[in-house]
Amino acid sequence: MKNKSTNTWDLEITPYRGWFELDLSGVWRYRDLIGLFVRRDLISQYKQTVLGPLYFALTPIIGTLINMFIFGRIAKLSTDGIPQFLFYMSGNLFWGYFATCLDAGKSVFQSNISLFSQVYFPRLSVPISRNISALVKLFIQFLVFILLYVYLYSKGSDMNTSWRIVLIPLLLLQCSMLGLGTGILMSSFTTRYRDLNFIYNFIAQFWMYASPVVYPLSVVPEKWRYAISFNPMVGIIETARQIIFGSSSLESIYILNGLVSTVIMLFFGLVIFNRIEKTFLDTI
């Protein structure tokens, strides 16, 4: 786009960028487009459905009831004294948001090839918009969680919520960064190696069971806790439970390890994605 008054170019679109020229400022310039993508995602989720937005609230409740039956009643796993429903639902909320962010990044190239081939805009706008729209759905789910928390607390359940609950948005930000970084890293590889798509579900499933979604960290042998703390979801979920319920086997070093892993995954994801997005149309 040329500025006639100064005879210079305000915006130059070129495929030739270095490894570390991420053009994050371009994502900000296209923030209005991200807003349109968010609106599209939300409407498409419940358009022509019976339940509408209520679907967002029912999803974690159904998942929680299944976990209560399998892991609470049959496996009889400990919940560290936390009411079972709230314990499993808290894990489902954070894991569900991360899984959505991960899937958004992983499918960014293959799901939007027709759009990317017609017009230019920062490719990161698509997974970022998915992360934001997932936050809106998560907000509805958290409202349900809060109502159930208040009800059970009024019935005498022993839960000690910390003032650090104001840090919950930071945990969600870490979920988003981790899902984005890991997702776009996977997407970058699957554009060239299609067979990696087949192992994605196994990776996601293994990751969930390697995270304290359906069990507390206290059931993991102490000698293994440091090693698994490099899985950022361990620190995220256990920190959330410590803040909300006042019960966890979390240590500060576990949080730090998870943050380091998150930054590394986001960095490598952005760098590889930046490299692949220039030529992925020729590959796909």
Backbone bond lengths (Angstrom), bond angles and torsions (degrees), N, CA, C in turn:
res aa  C-N    CA-C-N  psi(-1)  N-CA   C-N-CA  omega(-1)  CA-C   N-CA-C  phi
1 M - - - 1.466 - - 1.514 108.28 -
2 K 1.332 117.07 123.85 1.452 121.29 -172.39 1.510 111.38 -100.64
3 N 1.328 116.29 134.06 1.458 123.47 176.10 1.519 108.03 -89.73
4 K 1.347 117.05 111.49 1.470 121.25 -173.26 1.518 112.03 -68.85
5 S 1.333 117.86 -31.21 1.458 120.46 -176.62 1.529 112.40 -68.78
6 T 1.302 116.66 -33.79 1.478 120.63 -178.89 1.513 112.85 -109.77
7 N 1.353 116.07 -6.11 1.457 121.94 -179.69 1.534 112.16 57.56
8 T 1.325 115.45 36.48 1.462 121.43 177.36 1.522 109.08 -126.25
9 W 1.329 114.81 166.06 1.459 120.53 -179.22 1.522 109.95 -93.81
10 D 1.348 115.67 126.67 1.464 120.62 176.49 1.522 111.16 -80.49
11 L 1.319 117.52 -32.00 1.456 121.67 -177.04 1.517 109.28 -141.03
12 E 1.283 116.76 127.55 1.464 122.45 179.30 1.518 108.57 -123.07
13 I 1.327 116.90 122.72 1.458 122.83 179.28 1.519 108.50 -100.92
14 T 1.313 115.89 120.86 1.455 119.81 -178.48 1.518 110.06 -145.28
15 P 1.323 118.61 144.14 1.469 120.63 178.04 1.525 112.53 -80.92
16 Y 1.321 116.46 -9.01 1.454 119.68 -173.90 1.517 110.61 -93.72
17 R 1.332 114.65 97.24 1.459 121.40 177.05 1.517 108.52 -132.77
18 G 1.316 115.28 149.99 1.456 119.74 177.89 1.525 111.40 -71.36
19 W 1.331 114.80 173.14 1.457 120.35 -177.85 1.519 111.49 -58.73
20 F 1.316 116.69 -36.90 1.465 120.11 -172.80 1.529 113.25 -105.85
21 E 1.327 117.56 11.66 1.467 121.28 174.26 1.522 107.89 -90.10
22 L 1.341 116.07 89.30 1.459 120.99 -169.40 1.526 113.66 -86.20
23 D 1.323 117.47 -14.47 1.472 121.22 178.62 1.535 111.91 54.89
24 L 1.338 115.88 46.72 1.461 119.55 177.54 1.522 111.39 -69.85
25 S 1.330 116.59 -24.62 1.471 119.49 176.88 1.524 110.51 -64.97
26 G 1.347 116.52 -29.69 1.460 120.06 177.66 1.511 112.01 -65.69
27 V 1.330 116.73 -34.44 1.466 120.55 176.78 1.519 109.68 -62.91
28 W 1.328 117.19 -40.15 1.466 120.73 178.98 1.529 111.32 -66.86
29 R 1.339 116.58 -38.74 1.469 119.56 179.05 1.525 111.52 -63.01
30 Y 1.311 116.83 -29.59 1.471 121.64 -178.89 1.534 111.40 -99.02
31 R 1.328 116.93 27.48 1.467 119.95 -178.44 1.523 112.65 -62.83
32 D 1.337 117.30 -30.77 1.469 119.28 177.20 1.526 110.88 -65.44
33 L 1.316 116.20 -36.49 1.465 120.29 177.55 1.529 109.99 -66.60
34 I 1.316 116.40 -38.99 1.469 120.02 177.11 1.520 109.88 -60.56
35 G 1.350 116.39 -40.50 1.457 120.04 177.36 1.524 112.22 -60.85
36 L 1.331 116.65 -39.09 1.467 120.30 178.28 1.530 111.14 -67.41
37 F 1.329 116.41 -38.62 1.464 119.93 177.04 1.529 111.18 -63.55
38 V 1.327 116.53 -40.38 1.459 120.67 179.03 1.522 110.15 -61.50
39 R 1.317 116.26 -45.57 1.470 120.83 179.31 1.525 110.59 -62.35
40 R 1.329 116.53 -41.73 1.465 120.72 178.73 1.523 111.46 -62.10
41 D 1.334 116.39 -44.15 1.466 120.27 -178.53 1.518 111.36 -63.00
42 L 1.333 117.06 -43.12 1.464 120.49 -177.32 1.529 111.35 -67.04
43 I 1.331 115.97 -42.96 1.466 119.49 -178.69 1.522 110.92 -67.41
44 S 1.337 116.31 -41.48 1.462 119.36 -176.96 1.530 112.10 -67.47
45 Q 1.329 117.13 -23.00 1.461 120.44 -178.52 1.526 112.21 -68.10
46 Y 1.351 116.73 -40.18 1.465 117.62 -174.88 1.531 113.66 -119.97
47 K 1.335 117.60 9.02 1.457 119.70 177.01 1.520 110.28 -67.38
48 Q 1.310 116.02 135.65 1.465 123.25 -179.71 1.534 112.08 59.26
49 T 1.324 115.99 38.16 1.461 121.36 174.91 1.523 109.02 -117.98
50 V 1.329 116.30 159.17 1.459 121.42 -179.30 1.516 111.08 -76.90
51 L 1.321 116.66 -43.53 1.462 121.09 -174.58 1.522 113.73 -83.74
52 G 1.335 117.73 -26.04 1.449 120.55 -178.31 1.520 111.66 64.65
53 P 1.347 118.25 -142.21 1.471 121.01 -178.77 1.520 113.45 -60.86
54 L 1.340 117.74 -18.39 1.457 120.46 178.20 1.524 111.09 -61.18
55 Y 1.320 116.35 -22.66 1.466 121.11 177.90 1.527 111.24 -58.39
56 F 1.338 116.06 -37.12 1.459 120.15 -179.56 1.522 111.63 -62.38
57 A 1.333 116.73 -35.14 1.461 121.04 -178.68 1.526 111.72 -78.00
58 L 1.324 117.38 -32.61 1.458 120.68 -176.21 1.525 112.86 -76.60
59 T 1.325 116.94 -29.88 1.465 120.49 -175.96 1.525 113.22 -56.25
60 P 1.345 119.77 -53.82 1.473 118.31 -179.67 1.519 113.22 -68.47
61 I 1.347 117.58 -27.52 1.470 120.50 179.53 1.526 109.71 -66.89
62 I 1.327 116.92 -45.15 1.466 120.73 179.50 1.529 110.06 -64.18
63 G 1.334 116.57 -44.07 1.461 120.12 178.14 1.517 112.12 -61.86
64 T 1.337 116.21 -37.81 1.458 120.80 179.11 1.523 111.54 -66.24
65 L 1.321 117.23 -42.54 1.462 121.03 179.24 1.532 111.19 -62.85
66 I 1.334 116.45 -38.19 1.470 120.16 177.37 1.523 110.35 -64.74
67 N 1.333 116.64 -44.34 1.465 120.20 179.08 1.527 111.93 -64.22
68 M 1.338 116.17 -37.81 1.467 119.91 178.32 1.526 110.79 -61.36
69 F 1.321 116.12 -40.83 1.464 119.94 -177.93 1.532 111.35 -70.73
70 I 1.344 116.20 -45.67 1.468 119.86 -175.09 1.520 111.73 -76.18
71 F 1.336 116.18 -52.57 1.463 119.36 -172.71 1.530 113.31 -91.73
72 G 1.339 116.26 -23.52 1.454 119.30 179.19 1.510 113.10 -89.92
73 R 1.319 116.81 -51.17 1.466 121.07 -176.31 1.523 112.98 -82.84
74 I 1.330 117.11 -43.79 1.467 120.33 -175.53 1.535 111.24 -86.21
75 A 1.338 116.74 -57.06 1.474 120.19 -178.95 1.526 112.20 -76.44
76 K 1.333 116.61 -22.94 1.472 122.24 178.90 1.527 112.42 55.59
77 L 1.329 116.06 45.57 1.461 120.73 176.52 1.520 110.08 -74.28
78 S 1.315 115.55 146.85 1.460 120.96 178.97 1.524 111.21 -69.48
79 T 1.316 115.87 151.37 1.470 121.53 173.37 1.529 110.67 -122.06
80 D 1.310 117.25 18.73 1.469 122.99 179.83 1.521 113.25 55.91
81 G 1.322 116.89 34.45 1.454 120.39 177.71 1.515 114.63 81.60
82 I 1.320 117.44 -0.85 1.468 121.78 178.89 1.525 108.36 -82.15
83 P 1.341 118.82 137.17 1.472 119.91 176.14 1.524 110.39 -50.16
84 Q 1.321 116.34 132.37 1.460 120.82 -172.43 1.516 113.46 -54.08
85 F 1.320 116.34 -46.15 1.463 118.86 -175.47 1.527 110.48 -60.77
86 L 1.321 117.34 -46.34 1.461 120.56 -178.94 1.525 111.05 -68.51
87 F 1.329 117.03 -36.22 1.460 120.65 179.56 1.527 110.65 -60.82
88 Y 1.317 116.02 -53.13 1.464 119.80 -177.64 1.530 111.97 -69.24
89 M 1.316 116.63 -35.85 1.464 118.67 -179.20 1.520 110.98 -68.74
90 S 1.320 117.74 -37.88 1.468 119.94 178.55 1.524 110.50 -61.42
91 G 1.336 116.83 -42.47 1.459 119.46 177.07 1.511 112.42 -65.14
92 N 1.330 116.11 -40.13 1.466 120.52 -179.74 1.525 112.09 -64.74
93 L 1.330 117.39 -37.38 1.464 120.70 -177.93 1.522 110.94 -63.40
94 F 1.333 116.12 -49.73 1.463 118.89 -177.09 1.530 111.05 -72.31
95 W 1.328 117.18 -40.84 1.462 118.31 178.52 1.531 110.79 -66.77
96 G 1.325 117.09 -40.36 1.463 120.17 179.92 1.509 112.18 -60.59
97 Y 1.341 116.58 -40.91 1.472 119.18 178.84 1.524 110.68 -67.06
98 F 1.329 116.74 -43.94 1.459 119.56 178.28 1.525 111.22 -61.33
99 A 1.345 117.05 -43.98 1.463 120.76 -178.62 1.524 111.29 -62.36
100 T 1.339 116.97 -36.86 1.464 120.34 177.34 1.520 110.92 -65.13
101 C 1.338 116.86 -43.64 1.462 121.01 178.41 1.525 110.83 -64.58
102 L 1.318 116.33 -39.34 1.466 121.07 178.74 1.522 110.73 -63.51
103 D 1.321 117.41 -45.71 1.463 121.53 -178.98 1.526 111.32 -66.98
104 A 1.353 116.43 -35.17 1.462 120.04 179.08 1.518 111.05 -63.45
105 G 1.330 116.64 -42.18 1.460 119.81 178.57 1.511 112.20 -71.98
106 K 1.325 116.46 -38.89 1.460 120.60 -176.56 1.532 112.52 -65.07
107 S 1.318 117.46 -33.19 1.467 121.16 -175.15 1.525 113.46 -101.32
108 V 1.331 117.57 9.68 1.467 119.80 -171.18 1.528 112.49 -61.05
109 F 1.309 119.78 -40.71 1.460 121.77 -177.62 1.529 112.05 -76.08
110 Q 1.315 116.53 -52.67 1.454 120.34 -173.06 1.523 112.83 -70.79
111 S 1.324 118.02 -29.25 1.469 120.55 -178.48 1.523 113.26 -84.19
112 N 1.320 117.62 -13.55 1.470 120.01 -174.81 1.525 112.32 -126.75
113 I 1.318 116.59 22.24 1.456 119.05 -175.84 1.528 112.51 -60.95
114 S 1.333 117.33 -38.29 1.470 119.16 -178.98 1.523 110.97 -67.29
115 L 1.316 117.91 -35.24 1.463 121.53 178.47 1.517 110.79 -72.66
116 F 1.332 117.09 -44.01 1.464 120.79 -178.46 1.521 112.34 -65.52
117 S 1.318 117.13 -28.58 1.461 120.04 -177.26 1.527 112.87 -79.65
118 Q 1.339 116.99 -9.86 1.467 119.91 -175.65 1.532 113.41 -104.00
119 V 1.310 118.04 -31.89 1.455 119.69 -173.59 1.519 109.44 -148.47
120 Y 1.332 115.45 150.82 1.459 119.08 178.86 1.526 110.79 -91.85
121 F 1.292 115.94 137.70 1.459 124.82 165.22 1.519 106.18 -164.02
122 P 1.307 119.72 160.15 1.473 120.62 -179.22 1.526 111.07 -57.60
123 R 1.307 117.36 122.99 1.465 121.27 -175.43 1.527 111.99 -64.07
124 L 1.324 116.92 -26.16 1.462 120.05 178.65 1.529 112.20 -65.67
125 S 1.329 116.83 -16.58 1.468 120.15 -178.97 1.527 111.25 -60.18
126 V 1.335 116.74 -33.52 1.470 120.00 -176.31 1.526 112.09 -68.97
127 P 1.356 119.75 -55.78 1.472 117.72 178.87 1.521 113.33 -64.96
128 I 1.331 117.86 -32.48 1.462 119.98 177.94 1.527 110.27 -64.25
129 S 1.323 117.12 -41.99 1.465 119.95 178.66 1.523 111.43 -64.35
130 R 1.341 116.77 -36.30 1.469 120.39 177.31 1.516 110.69 -65.06
131 N 1.324 116.57 -39.22 1.466 120.34 178.14 1.520 111.09 -63.03
132 I 1.333 116.08 -39.61 1.466 119.96 -179.16 1.525 110.85 -70.43
133 S 1.324 117.33 -43.96 1.467 119.74 179.40 1.530 110.75 -64.26
134 A 1.334 117.00 -33.07 1.467 120.02 176.09 1.521 110.94 -65.78
135 L 1.332 117.08 -30.70 1.469 120.88 176.80 1.523 111.24 -64.05
136 V 1.321 116.44 -38.04 1.465 120.33 178.95 1.519 109.98 -62.98
137 K 1.323 117.01 -44.88 1.461 120.76 177.98 1.529 110.47 -64.84
138 L 1.337 116.07 -38.42 1.457 120.00 179.58 1.530 111.27 -64.08
139 F 1.312 116.84 -34.39 1.463 120.98 178.80 1.533 110.60 -60.88
140 I 1.323 116.37 -42.30 1.468 120.36 177.38 1.522 110.26 -62.68
141 Q 1.330 116.33 -41.83 1.454 120.59 -179.49 1.524 112.01 -66.98
142 F 1.320 116.48 -35.52 1.463 120.11 177.82 1.527 111.34 -67.91
143 L 1.310 117.36 -32.29 1.463 120.16 176.81 1.531 110.11 -62.29
144 V 1.329 115.93 -42.38 1.471 120.15 176.94 1.524 109.79 -63.02
145 F 1.323 116.45 -43.54 1.463 121.26 179.89 1.530 110.53 -60.56
146 I 1.317 117.60 -43.47 1.474 121.13 -179.43 1.519 111.12 -63.33
147 L 1.337 117.26 -41.78 1.473 120.54 179.07 1.524 110.58 -61.94
148 L 1.325 117.20 -43.17 1.462 120.58 178.87 1.524 110.92 -68.15
149 Y 1.309 117.04 -36.47 1.467 121.27 177.68 1.526 110.42 -62.00
150 V 1.331 116.20 -47.80 1.467 120.48 -179.50 1.524 110.58 -62.35
151 Y 1.327 116.24 -40.00 1.474 120.28 -179.49 1.528 110.85 -63.57
152 L 1.335 116.92 -49.03 1.459 120.15 -178.17 1.532 111.91 -68.88
153 Y 1.318 116.70 -33.41 1.465 120.26 177.20 1.523 110.60 -65.72
154 S 1.333 115.54 -38.94 1.466 119.43 178.78 1.522 111.87 -68.41
155 K 1.338 116.49 -20.60 1.467 121.21 178.40 1.525 112.44 -87.92
156 G 1.324 116.29 2.18 1.459 119.65 174.78 1.511 116.11 103.22
157 S 1.321 119.13 8.35 1.465 120.87 178.18 1.527 109.80 -65.03
158 D 1.326 116.08 138.02 1.460 121.76 -176.35 1.525 110.01 -86.62
159 M 1.330 116.53 97.45 1.465 122.12 179.73 1.523 108.27 -137.30
160 N 1.318 115.81 134.86 1.471 121.32 -177.27 1.522 109.96 -120.48
161 T 1.312 115.83 92.76 1.464 120.81 -179.64 1.523 110.19 -74.12
162 S 1.328 116.25 133.21 1.454 121.77 -178.95 1.526 110.54 -91.46
163 W 1.338 115.17 155.91 1.473 119.48 175.34 1.527 110.73 -63.95
164 R 1.326 115.76 -16.37 1.465 119.97 179.76 1.524 112.32 -70.03
165 I 1.315 116.61 2.91 1.463 119.90 177.44 1.534 111.27 -59.92
166 V 1.342 115.95 -20.77 1.471 119.63 177.13 1.523 111.45 -66.82
167 L 1.345 117.16 -11.68 1.460 121.12 179.77 1.525 112.68 -87.65
168 I 1.339 116.63 -3.69 1.470 119.90 179.66 1.530 112.38 -53.66
169 P 1.352 119.70 -42.91 1.474 118.67 177.95 1.533 113.34 -57.54
170 L 1.339 117.55 -31.36 1.465 119.58 177.76 1.529 111.02 -68.67
171 L 1.329 116.25 -35.58 1.466 119.38 176.59 1.526 110.31 -66.14
172 L 1.327 116.25 -38.96 1.465 119.52 178.08 1.527 110.74 -67.81
173 L 1.329 116.73 -35.63 1.463 120.19 176.19 1.524 110.35 -63.02
174 Q 1.329 116.87 -40.64 1.464 120.01 177.30 1.528 110.67 -64.62
175 C 1.338 117.00 -40.58 1.474 120.50 174.95 1.521 110.84 -56.79
176 S 1.321 115.69 -45.43 1.460 120.97 -178.07 1.525 111.41 -64.30
177 M 1.335 116.45 -45.21 1.467 120.94 -179.68 1.523 111.10 -64.49
178 L 1.332 115.99 -41.91 1.459 119.95 179.84 1.525 110.94 -66.07
179 G 1.342 116.68 -45.52 1.459 120.42 179.26 1.510 112.01 -63.86
180 L 1.346 116.53 -41.67 1.459 120.87 179.36 1.520 110.78 -63.56
181 G 1.333 116.69 -51.12 1.458 120.58 -177.14 1.512 112.67 -61.81
182 T 1.333 116.82 -47.84 1.464 120.57 -179.39 1.522 111.08 -67.73
183 G 1.333 116.62 -39.79 1.461 121.10 -178.18 1.516 112.87 -63.92
184 I 1.328 116.80 -48.44 1.468 118.82 -178.11 1.525 111.04 -71.88
185 L 1.337 117.28 -25.13 1.463 119.89 174.50 1.529 109.83 -67.20
186 M 1.337 116.28 -44.49 1.464 120.44 176.59 1.523 110.72 -63.15
187 S 1.333 116.14 -42.66 1.465 120.48 -178.52 1.521 111.15 -61.84
188 S 1.333 115.99 -37.90 1.461 120.18 -179.41 1.516 111.61 -63.49
189 F 1.327 116.83 -37.05 1.461 120.29 -179.99 1.531 112.22 -78.94
190 T 1.352 117.07 -36.31 1.462 119.40 -176.38 1.522 112.81 -73.17
191 T 1.341 118.53 -16.44 1.465 119.15 174.51 1.527 111.10 -65.82
192 R 1.311 116.07 -30.44 1.467 120.24 -178.89 1.524 112.02 -99.88
193 Y 1.333 115.75 -34.42 1.462 120.00 -177.78 1.524 108.36 -118.57
194 R 1.320 116.68 90.95 1.457 122.37 -173.10 1.526 113.19 -63.65
195 D 1.329 116.45 -29.76 1.457 118.17 -176.22 1.524 112.75 -66.32
196 L 1.333 116.65 -16.38 1.467 119.33 176.79 1.525 111.60 -66.12
197 N 1.330 117.06 -21.08 1.468 120.02 177.13 1.526 111.65 -61.15
198 F 1.321 115.93 -31.18 1.456 119.53 -175.58 1.526 112.68 -72.06
199 I 1.327 116.76 -26.17 1.460 118.47 -178.62 1.529 112.01 -95.25
200 Y 1.341 116.18 -2.47 1.468 118.96 -178.78 1.522 111.73 -59.73
201 N 1.329 118.02 -46.42 1.466 121.21 -179.02 1.522 111.78 -62.09
202 F 1.323 116.89 -35.53 1.462 120.07 178.26 1.530 110.30 -68.47
203 I 1.329 115.83 -39.65 1.472 119.64 178.13 1.520 110.49 -63.22
204 A 1.337 116.54 -46.12 1.462 120.77 -179.20 1.524 111.51 -63.34
205 Q 1.329 116.58 -41.02 1.460 120.32 -179.69 1.525 111.05 -67.67
206 F 1.329 116.33 -43.37 1.463 119.73 177.65 1.520 110.84 -62.01
207 W 1.334 116.26 -41.38 1.466 121.42 -179.69 1.527 110.37 -61.10
208 M 1.321 116.65 -39.94 1.464 119.09 -179.08 1.530 110.69 -64.18
209 Y 1.341 116.80 -44.63 1.458 119.19 -178.36 1.528 112.18 -74.97
210 A 1.337 116.45 -16.37 1.462 120.05 173.82 1.524 111.09 -85.84
211 S 1.315 116.93 -0.82 1.466 123.39 177.85 1.524 108.80 -112.73
212 P 1.331 118.24 148.46 1.474 121.10 -177.30 1.524 113.07 -77.27
213 V 1.328 115.61 58.92 1.464 120.48 179.14 1.521 110.43 -80.36
214 V 1.339 116.60 -45.52 1.469 121.01 -176.29 1.528 111.89 -111.73
215 Y 1.311 116.84 8.11 1.463 121.01 176.67 1.527 108.70 -148.63
216 P 1.324 118.35 154.08 1.464 120.35 176.77 1.520 110.99 -83.23
217 L 1.302 116.91 160.13 1.465 121.34 179.55 1.521 111.09 -63.16
218 S 1.316 117.47 -23.56 1.465 121.44 -177.01 1.530 112.84 -64.86
219 V 1.345 118.43 -21.79 1.470 119.66 -179.56 1.521 111.42 -83.64
220 V 1.329 117.82 -9.87 1.463 121.52 177.55 1.525 108.44 -82.53
221 P 1.332 118.92 130.65 1.469 120.48 177.34 1.524 110.96 -52.78
222 E 1.307 116.32 138.17 1.463 120.80 -173.28 1.523 112.75 -58.22
223 K 1.327 117.24 -31.86 1.465 119.81 -178.02 1.522 112.69 -68.18
224 W 1.357 117.49 -18.05 1.461 121.51 -179.31 1.523 112.70 -98.73
225 R 1.316 118.06 -12.46 1.464 120.32 -172.24 1.523 112.83 -64.13
226 Y 1.315 116.93 -40.12 1.463 119.10 -179.51 1.523 110.74 -63.99
227 A 1.321 116.64 -41.51 1.466 120.23 -178.69 1.519 111.63 -64.08
228 I 1.340 117.16 -45.44 1.461 118.72 -177.14 1.525 111.89 -76.35
229 S 1.334 117.89 -10.93 1.464 119.72 179.30 1.525 112.05 -68.37
230 F 1.342 116.97 -15.46 1.468 119.31 175.25 1.520 111.10 -74.33
231 N 1.318 117.13 -9.37 1.460 122.01 166.66 1.535 106.12 -79.54
232 P 1.328 118.82 108.71 1.468 120.60 -173.98 1.520 114.48 -58.34
233 M 1.340 117.83 -26.31 1.459 119.66 -178.64 1.525 111.78 -67.39
234 V 1.331 117.66 -22.38 1.466 120.64 175.73 1.519 109.65 -63.04
235 G 1.336 116.11 -51.81 1.454 120.16 179.89 1.516 113.06 -65.09
236 I 1.336 116.67 -38.51 1.461 120.73 -177.71 1.530 110.70 -64.58
237 I 1.325 117.27 -52.18 1.470 121.10 -175.66 1.521 111.35 -69.21
238 E 1.335 117.02 -42.51 1.463 119.40 -179.52 1.530 111.53 -69.51
239 T 1.313 117.79 -35.02 1.464 120.27 175.68 1.520 110.43 -64.06
240 A 1.323 116.26 -42.57 1.461 120.43 178.64 1.527 110.85 -60.59
241 R 1.327 117.52 -43.55 1.464 120.50 -179.68 1.531 111.57 -68.45
242 Q 1.339 115.93 -35.48 1.460 118.87 176.49 1.518 110.71 -63.56
243 I 1.324 116.24 -41.53 1.467 121.33 -179.37 1.522 111.53 -69.35
244 I 1.331 116.37 -44.90 1.464 120.82 -172.51 1.525 112.49 -80.52
245 F 1.337 116.41 -40.52 1.473 119.71 -173.34 1.523 113.82 -110.51
246 G 1.335 117.35 -15.69 1.458 120.02 -178.06 1.507 113.21 74.92
247 S 1.340 117.93 23.15 1.464 121.96 -177.62 1.520 110.05 -139.77
248 S 1.344 116.72 119.30 1.462 120.94 178.92 1.528 108.93 -172.68
249 S 1.330 115.93 157.10 1.467 122.06 175.11 1.524 110.33 -102.25
250 L 1.323 116.17 24.35 1.463 122.40 -174.24 1.531 111.07 -73.04
251 E 1.342 115.51 144.89 1.457 122.60 171.88 1.521 108.79 -122.30
252 S 1.332 116.15 153.86 1.470 120.67 -175.23 1.518 112.22 -59.01
253 I 1.325 117.36 -36.52 1.460 120.42 -177.96 1.523 111.50 -64.29
254 Y 1.336 117.13 -28.86 1.464 120.00 178.26 1.528 110.53 -66.05
255 I 1.325 115.94 -38.76 1.465 120.41 178.84 1.527 109.61 -64.63
256 L 1.333 116.11 -44.69 1.467 120.77 -179.49 1.522 111.30 -62.21
257 N 1.327 116.72 -43.52 1.471 120.22 178.70 1.524 111.14 -59.78
258 G 1.331 116.38 -42.15 1.462 120.70 179.14 1.517 112.37 -65.20
259 L 1.326 116.70 -38.33 1.467 120.30 178.68 1.527 110.72 -65.79
260 V 1.324 116.86 -41.07 1.467 120.45 178.24 1.524 110.27 -61.71
261 S 1.333 117.17 -44.97 1.465 120.78 178.97 1.523 111.39 -62.47
262 T 1.336 116.72 -38.85 1.467 120.65 179.86 1.519 111.28 -63.45
263 V 1.335 116.34 -46.45 1.470 120.61 -179.93 1.521 110.71 -62.51
264 I 1.320 117.07 -41.15 1.472 120.83 -179.85 1.526 110.72 -63.77
265 M 1.343 117.01 -45.90 1.463 120.39 -179.20 1.522 111.32 -64.99
266 L 1.326 116.93 -40.49 1.466 120.09 179.60 1.517 110.38 -66.32
267 F 1.313 117.39 -42.76 1.464 121.45 -178.76 1.525 110.92 -62.00
268 F 1.328 116.53 -52.74 1.464 119.64 -178.56 1.536 110.88 -66.50
269 G 1.326 116.78 -35.23 1.455 119.25 177.49 1.520 111.77 -61.27
270 L 1.331 116.83 -46.63 1.465 121.16 -179.41 1.528 111.61 -65.30
271 V 1.325 116.54 -41.84 1.464 120.13 -177.67 1.529 111.03 -66.28
272 I 1.327 117.69 -48.58 1.468 120.89 -179.56 1.527 110.45 -66.66
273 F 1.329 116.88 -40.49 1.464 120.98 178.03 1.520 110.31 -60.49
274 N 1.334 117.07 -43.22 1.457 122.31 179.18 1.523 111.19 -60.22
275 R 1.317 116.06 -34.00 1.465 120.32 -179.64 1.524 111.35 -76.24
276 I 1.327 116.70 -41.70 1.456 121.20 -173.34 1.521 112.25 -77.04
277 E 1.334 118.32 -33.09 1.455 120.08 -173.37 1.517 113.83 -63.12
278 K 1.320 117.29 -18.05 1.471 120.80 -179.32 1.530 111.99 -72.57
279 T 1.324 115.81 -29.45 1.467 119.02 -172.84 1.514 114.02 -126.12
280 F 1.338 118.47 6.62 1.462 118.83 -173.21 1.518 112.77 -65.41
281 L 1.348 118.34 -28.70 1.461 120.34 179.52 1.528 110.98 -63.45
282 D 1.329 116.38 -34.63 1.460 119.73 177.84 1.515 111.29 -71.50
283 T 1.346 116.37 -30.26 1.458 120.59 -177.87 1.515 111.49 -78.60
284 I 1.359 116.38 -46.58 1.464 120.95 -178.81 1.511 110.96 -72.72
